Amino acid sequence: MTAEGFLEGRRLQLARGVLLQCIMGGYPAARFYGSDDGDLALIAEPTQIHRLPWSDEPRALAICDADELSGESSNLSTRGQLKKVIARYAARGLAPVVATELEFFVFAPNTDPTQPFRPPIGLDGRREDGQSAFSVSSNNGLRPFFSEVYKCMAALGLPRDTFMHEMGVSQFEINLLHGDPLLLADQTFLFKHLLKEVALKHGLSVVCMAKPLAHTPGSSMHIHQSIVEIASGKNGFSDAHGEPTAMFRHFIAGQQAGMADFTALFAPNVNSYQRLCHPYASPNNACWSHDNRAAGLRIPASSPVARRVENRLPGADANPYLAIAASLAAGLHGIEHELEPSAAIQGEFEVPDNLSLPCTLHAALEGLKRSQLARELFGQEFIEGYIASKTMELTSFFDEITPWERRVLAAQA
């Protein structure tokens, strides 16, 4: 839209079906978004209108809500779903607080998708080989790229906490500061967009796949969650003596109750399960633990005022609005029904059958399809539309024969 049109308040409309467009570009049957495929109104969030600092020509981006023309939020909007979850907390005098940790890879351009991703050539003329985890070295030659990333983050008002080189080859992590869930979802979305745009300017490719390289750790989007009591402003997970509260237990139990049903919301792509099937620091279970990275729900070591629950299931490929909404909705379900969690686990452990999670997209979608809880929390229209779109993507994947199949199976009798 032109700047003039935007400033005049001209309404931008979008076909409802676009919210269910699959990643290959196609659409499920029209019955999942209304046979007329009528319009939605895109309503700009006033606090999320940004001049794009990486653009040579003046350009701006506005994050919008997708609303029905009658004024209510569209059930198909993931941002709208998150706002509904936050409103349910507010009705109980509670305000969830979250922070996201986003991991990503920085690669050289990959013009042939049949070939593996490769790190960029560094200042020493070599490509990184995986020995730089947590290093302060700048041999990879990415300092100009990250310098512009930091400048653009500041220009967009994206405060950052810590930044580090992660365990994978040319893999990095940034932690965004904790705050309002909707704000953090907006910031996570903006940050991923920023990364890709700035990378293109520097002749690089940022990849937020869950598992872009074999034999290498995948990329997560861990979600840290706590609950503030609005009246007192205190962390509802800790009592006056600094001990865990009943709300803390109920929240964990709700997370456990929803993780299997919601796996397809946290791990939305075929590739997501490549990360989860190699579970080092990427646990595909609903166990909980104090400071154990093998558990799907980790309670980081902290003071009572900072007591929080870390959901380690979502990958970097997850929709931040939907992943945060699903995680918080599950926690609230536990609070509302006063559910009790399993016993905490420590050290090495075997995952009980009732706390294991789906390990393929097909199994995850089947679980979501059977989930009454998902329909109660997100509505039938959204869940059925989401399943329809993701089923199209899974079918498209199965329409192709992979290099592994040709390499290994062609010679078999």
C-alpha angles and dihedrals in degrees: 000000000000118000089240092055092048094049091048088059095246109172119239115211131197133191112257091232092066089074088064097042108135123229093260090057102255131115135228120239115305092244088076093063103024123291092246091054088216125186133276123205117238107218114193118231103234093217093051104059109118138181104227105239095196094057117099090205118056106269134157136197127210122194107221140196115231106227133177113251087250088064106254122115116270113251088223094060114101091200088052091050090054091050090053092052091050090049091054090055091048090053087061093048092256134123120196118220122202142176128193130214111203123195123194142164128238112210141171112260112289107210095165111055090195088069125074121257115263131202116248119264108267132220089270091057093252136104118242112262102196102275096108102080110145089355125149091208119122096199089118089074093229098121094102089051094050092043089059091044090056092047092049092048090054091048091052093046094246107151114205130204113191131354127193147160105259130214098272128083106278089350123145139182134207126189118212119212117263120257146113110355095230091049091049092049090051091047093048091050092048092047093053090049091047092051094054095045095048091045091057090054089055096046092254137119123226112203123196096182113137092237115011097158131047118234089019131101114265129235121263138190101210114194119213113202137188134159125231121204102230096212096052101024089226130134105263091209093069129054128215090277094051094254125133114271132222087254089060091054093044092049092053091047091052090051089052092048093053106036098085093044092046099043091108089057093051095039104033104167140060089246091054089077093054085068094045095047089060096054103187102133087340103087119189096198139093095229119126130214145166106259097333113135092200090071122087089222113044127184103209119219106264146133117279092257089059097042108144144156119242116208104206098181103086118091128214087260093064122111101252094214093051097040093051091044092051094047095048093043090054091050092049090050088058092049094048094049096035092233120184122224128230118261114288115256128219135185120002113348144167116239112242114234092245091057098045119108135215113280099198133050090239092056092044092052091048089053092049090047091056095043116113088178092061091053092048093051102037106020131249095265093059097042095047092046092048092050091048092052094045091046089058090053092049091049090051090053092052090050089071130071112222127225089246091060092049093044099046107025105038093079095046119112 
